[in-house]
Amino acid sequence: MDDCWERSIPIYSLTKESLGKIFDEFNKSKVLDYKSISIGCRNSNYMVLTSEGKFLLRICVGLSKNEEVISRALDDYIHVPKLLYSGTINRKEYLIYEYIESISMQSLLKKGSLDDKLIKQVAKTAALIHQVDKKRLCGFVEAEYPPFSTWYNLFLDNHYVIERLGNKIVDSVKTLVKHSENQLKKIDSYQSFIHSDFRPANMLVDNKQRVYIVDWEYCGFGHSLGDIGQFFRYQGLFNDHQIKLFECEYNRYAKVKLPKDWYDLAKLRDLINPLQMLGGKNDLPLKYNDLKEIILDTLTYFKEREMI
């Protein structure tokens, strides 16, 4: 699972002295303790205990403006951690958030402890994100993308992808794409504002069982089915009841209801993500092996439905 992936960017190391400067500037508090939080593969996150309480410090690689806009735009709309301060240190942008005492939804999913209430919250939250009033989203511009059916070849022809998957798997994906032309066209019909990294790893469950959505750096306009596909990426961890429950709850709140074949469409949409990530130049064997398994699981899913 993606919690075992290697980091693509090393954790940005901070001293207690550096943290002291940050929090003195923020609220004149004294840093008592801190520790790195080992989540994510790009940004660096720290839990910082100060004389004024506990905070989350995030050192950003890029796109921190998205995080700032979302905190303001969606604070009263869905559960997102409150952004308290932003600044720069050593030419690195940082964000200070309220600290949410919580557990990752990913860890609950791996334990088989994801109950119906949490699934329903995720579905409702996804529906609300996908229909958010554009007036809230100052700074985000709708982009025009080429037809989704054309995206696959951009990555399937990458020599790193071919090397890491092998010709047999690449050919199987191409066959699936060819046999799914009508479904791929449907995916383009479902466009909205999206989180773009809507994985259980980016969902926190607090002690009141509220689900907070974090890590908005890639958010923007795109395929709403992409978010859903990311959530259900590790298909073996969800059962049929949970999938149906998600569908019912999403449609209860969504202005644009899910089509009958939404799960298949979401799987096809998410398949592009591991293909894209396999094209990286870095040597990340754990990540690439997991991505390969995701692709193989997806191919097996569609083979069982005689789509390959």
N, C-alpha and C positions, 0 to 999 in steps of 0.2 A: 504494500500500500504506500501511498505517497508520503507518509510520515517517515519512511525509511530512506527517502531519496537523499543523495548528497547535495550539499549547498552548491549553487552555481556561483555565488558571490560570498566570500568569507564573512563571518560576523565582524562587524566594526567594533573594535576594542575601545572601551572607555575606562578611564581611571576615575577614582572617587573624586579627585580634584576637578576633572572635567565635568563630572556630574554636578559637583558643587556649584560651579559657575552657571550651569544651565538652570538649576533650581533656585539659585539666588536671584537670577534674572526673572524667573517665572513668578515666584511668590515669596522670595526671601527665606525659604525654608532650608533646614539643614539636612543633608543626606546622612541617614543612619545606616542603611544597608542597601544592597542592590544585587541582582543576579540576572544573568542572561536567560532569556526564554527561548528554548530551542524549537521554535516553530518557523515554518517558511524556509525558502531557499534563497531569498534575495535580500530583503530588508532585515535589519537587526532590531530586536525587541528586548527591552529590559524592564523588569519589575523594580521600581525604586521606592524604598521606604524612607520617608522624610519625617521631619518634626510636625508636618502638617498632614500626614497620612500617606497612603500608598498610591502610586501612579504608574501608568504604563508609558514608557519612553520608546518611541519608534524612530530609528535612524533610517531615512529613506534613500533608496537608490534613485528613484525618479517618480514623476507623476504625483508628488505629494499634494499638488493643487486639487486633484480629484478628491482626495481624502478630505481636504478642508471644505470643499464645496458640498460634499455629501453630508458631512457632519451638520452643516447649517441647514441644508435643504430637507433632510429626512429625519431630523432629530425628533420631531413631534408626529412622525408618520409611521415609522417602524422602529424596532429596537436597534440602535447603533450606539456604540460608546461615545460619550460626550467629549468632543475635542476642546481642550482647555487652553492650549498655547501652541505656538509654532515659532521656530527660529532657525538659526544656522550655527554650526560649530565646525571649525576647520573646513569650511566650504561644503559641509554636509547639512542638508535640511533635516530638521527633526520635528516631531509632533509629540505633544504630551496629552494623554487621554486620562479620563477617570479609569481607575483600575476595577475591572469586573471580577469578583470572586466567582470562578466558574470552572466548568470542565468542558473540554472540546467535544463537540458532537461526534467527531471522528472516533474518539476513544469509546464513546457509548456504542457506536455502531459496531466497532470491532468486538466489543464484549457481548453483543446481542442484546443490549439494554435500551434500545431505542423504542420508547413506547408510543402509542397512538397519538397522544397529545402533542408530542414533539414533531411527529410527521405532519400533523395538521397545521402546526405553527409555521413550519417551513413552507408548506404549500400556500398558506394564506400570505405569507411574506413575499413569496415569489410572485404571486398574483398582484400584490400591491406594487411591487417594484416595476412590474411590466406594464402597469397602467398609471404610473405616477404622472401627475399634471406637469407638462413641459414648462409651465411658468415657474415651477420650483427649481428648474435645472438651468439656471443662468450660467453660461460658460460652456455648456455642452451643445455641440452642433451635430445634427443628423448627417451621417455620411452615406454616400452611395457606394455600394460594393458590387463587384461583378457577380453574376449568377453563382449560387453556391455550388452547383454541379461542376463548375470550372476550377474549384479550389483544390480538389484532390491531386490533380496532376502537378500542381505547383510543388507538392511535397513528395509524391511518389517517384518523381524523376530525380530527386536529390540523391547523390551518391552515398551520403552517410546513411540515409534511410534504407536504401537498397542493401548496403553492407550490413546493417544491423538487423534487418528483417529477413533478408534472403529473397531471392527471386520468386520462390513459391508463394510466400505470404503476400508479397507485393502484387503478384498476378491475381491472387484470391481477392484482394481489396479492389483491384481494377474490375474484376468480374462482378463483384457486389455493386460497385458504382454503376456499371453498365446496366445491370438488372434493376436498378433502383431509380431510374431517371425520373419517373413520375413523382416518386416520393421526394426526391431532392428538390424538385420544382416547388413542391408544397412548402418546404422549409422556408423559402424566401417570402412566403405569404405572412409569416409570423415575425414581424419586426416590432421592436419596442426598445425602451430603455432597459438595459440589462446590467447585472453585476459583473459578469464576464469571468468570474472565478468562484462560482457558486458551489463550492465543495464543502462537505461536512467539516473539513479542517478549518474553514473560515466561518464557522458557526460556534458560538459559545453559549452554554446553558448555565444560567446562574442558579443560585440556591432557591429561587422562586419559580424555577422551571421556565424562565423566559429565554427565548432564543435571540441572541444578538448576532448581527451579521457584521463581519469585520473584513478588512483588506479590500478596499475599493479602488485600488490604484488603476485597475484596467477597465473600470466601468465606462459605459457609453451606450451608443445605440447599436443594435445588432439583432441577432436571432434569439427570440425568447426561448425557443426550444433548446438553445445552447446551454442556458443556465440549468434547465431541467436535466439535460443529458449529463452535465457535470455532477449534479447531485447524485444521480443513479449510476455513476461510472463503474463502481465496483458492484456489479449486478448480483453477485452471489451473496452479498450481505443484506439484501432486501428480499422479503417474501411477497407473494401475490397480494396478500391482504394490504400490506403497506403501500404497494404501488397503486392499488385501487383507491385506497383512502386518500392518497395524495391527489389523484385525479378528481375525486369528488370535492375535496376541500378547495382545490385550486379553482375549479369551475364555479364553486359557490361564490367566490369573490371576484373572479376575473371578468372584465368586460368582453374580452375575446376568449371564448371557451377553447379548450383543447380539442383537437380532432380525435376521432375514434382510434386512429393509429399513432397517437402522440408518442407512445413509448418507443416504437420503431423509429419514428422521425428523430426523436431526441438521441437515440443511440447512433443513428447515422450522422447527426450533426456533431456529436461529441467525438466521433471517430477521427475527425480532422485534427483534433488537439494532440493526441499522442503522435500522430504522423508528423505534425509540425515540430514537436519537441524532440523527436528522434533525429532531426536534422542539425542538431547543435554540434559544434566543433569540440566542446569539452569532453574529457573522458570521465563519464559518470555511469559506471556499469550497473549500479543498483537501480538508478533511475531508468536507464534504458531497458534493463531486463523487465522491470515492472510495466513500462509502456508497451513492450512487446506482448506481455501477458494480457494487458487490456485489449489490445488489438486482436489477439487470438481468441479471447473470450467473446468479443463482439462478432467475429467471424463465425464462431460456433453457434452463437445465438441465431444468426441469420441462416446458417446452414440447416438448423433444426426447423426453420420455417420455409425451407426450400427456396431461398432467395439467392443462393449461390449454386 
